[in-house]
Amino acid sequence: MPEQIYGNPKEWLTYAKHDLDSANFLLSMKPVPIEIICFHCQQAAEKAIKAFMVAKNITIIKTHDLGILLEKCSTVEPSFKNILVECSRLTDYAVQQRYPFSIEIEENDMHLALHDAQSILDFIQVKLKIEIFTEEKCAKS
């Protein structure tokens, strides 16, 4: 039987935002760690999707495959098919980028990963009606 991971959807989204913020921060490094940025983008998307699953009481299984998670979400929200392409592009970055036998990634792939992760996070935030504030926004409030 799959293991259920509990938690608060807003907390999951906050962790997703931290992963995306980390990816963006790493852009300032020289040389730019493209593989690590792509990994953080995948993690941001995964945690955002799991936030939705927690909110909708969908059993979360231990997987980094965004397609599998997306299928589970689609059972309660068919519009998840709208982020299938983004999820497909990010899934390979979950594990492959943490080991020396990783796939070839170029700078344009990294920028696409950043865009995809942001799109998925935005999509989930709209679905859950939860806004995650960055430190900058909090300081202005």
C-alpha positions in Angstrom: 0.0 0.0 0.0 1.4 3.5 -0.9 2.6 5.6 1.9 0.6 8.7 2.7 2.6 11.9 3.3 0.7 14.4 5.4 1.3 18.1 5.8 0.0 21.5 5.1 -0.4 22.5 1.4 0.9 26.0 2.2 4.0 24.5 3.8 4.6 22.3 0.7 4.2 25.3 -1.5 6.7 27.3 0.6 9.3 24.5 0.2 8.6 24.5 -3.5 9.2 28.3 -3.6 12.4 27.8 -1.7 13.6 25.3 -4.3 12.8 27.7 -7.1 14.4 30.6 -5.3 17.5 28.5 -4.8 17.6 27.7 -8.5 17.4 31.4 -9.4 20.0 32.3 -6.8 22.5 29.8 -8.3 22.3 31.7 -11.6 24.8 34.2 -10.1 27.5 31.5 -9.7 30.4 31.2 -12.1 30.4 28.8 -13.7 26.6 28.4 -13.6 25.7 25.0 -12.1 23.2 24.2 -14.8 22.5 20.6 -13.6 21.9 21.7 -10.0 19.6 24.5 -11.1 17.6 22.0 -13.2 17.4 19.7 -10.1 16.0 22.4 -8.0 13.4 23.2 -10.7 12.2 19.6 -10.7 12.0 19.6 -6.9 10.0 22.9 -6.9 7.5 21.3 -9.4 7.3 18.1 -7.4 6.6 19.8 -4.1 4.0 22.1 -5.7 2.2 19.1 -7.1 2.3 17.3 -3.8 0.9 20.5 -2.2 -2.2 20.0 -4.4 -2.3 16.3 -3.5 -2.2 17.1 0.2 -5.0 19.7 -0.2 -7.2 17.2 -2.1 -6.4 14.2 0.2 -4.8 12.3 -2.7 -2.4 9.6 -1.5 1.1 10.6 -2.2 3.5 7.9 -3.3 7.3 8.2 -3.1 8.2 9.0 -6.6 10.0 11.8 -8.4 8.1 11.1 -11.6 6.0 14.1 -12.2 3.9 12.3 -14.8 2.7 9.8 -12.2 1.9 12.5 -9.7 0.1 14.4 -12.5 -2.1 11.4 -13.3 -3.2 11.2 -9.7 -4.1 14.9 -9.7 -5.9 14.7 -13.0 -8.5 12.3 -11.4 -9.8 15.3 -9.4 -8.8 18.2 -11.6 -8.7 17.4 -15.3 -7.0 20.7 -16.1 -3.7 19.2 -14.8 -3.2 18.0 -18.4 -2.3 21.6 -19.2 1.0 21.2 -17.4 1.9 17.8 -18.8 4.6 19.1 -21.2 6.3 21.1 -18.4 6.3 18.1 -16.1 7.6 15.8 -18.8 10.6 18.1 -19.4 11.4 18.4 -15.7 11.1 14.7 -14.5 14.5 13.6 -15.8 16.2 16.3 -13.6 15.1 14.6 -10.4 17.8 12.0 -10.1 20.0 12.1 -13.1 21.6 15.4 -12.3 22.9 14.3 -8.9 25.3 11.7 -10.3 28.3 11.9 -12.7 26.5 9.9 -15.4 24.0 12.7 -16.0 22.4 13.7 -19.2 23.6 16.6 -21.3 22.0 19.9 -20.4 22.6 23.2 -22.0 22.0 26.7 -20.9 18.7 27.0 -22.9 17.5 23.8 -21.2 18.2 25.4 -17.8 16.2 28.5 -18.7 13.3 26.4 -19.9 13.4 24.4 -16.6 13.2 27.7 -14.7 10.2 28.8 -16.7 8.5 25.4 -16.4 9.0 25.2 -12.7 7.6 28.8 -12.3 4.6 27.9 -14.5 3.8 24.8 -12.5 4.1 26.7 -9.2 1.8 29.5 -10.5 -0.7 26.9 -11.8 -0.9 25.1 -8.4 -1.1 28.4 -6.5 -4.1 29.4 -8.6 -5.7 26.0 -8.1 -5.3 26.1 -4.3 -5.8 29.9 -4.0 -2.7 30.1 -1.8 -0.1 32.8 -2.3 3.5 32.2 -1.2 5.3 35.4 -0.4 9.0 35.9 -1.0 11.1 37.7 1.6 11.1 40.8 -0.6 7.2 40.9 -0.7 7.1 40.3 3.1 9.5 43.2 3.7 7.2 45.5 1.7 4.0 44.4 3.4 
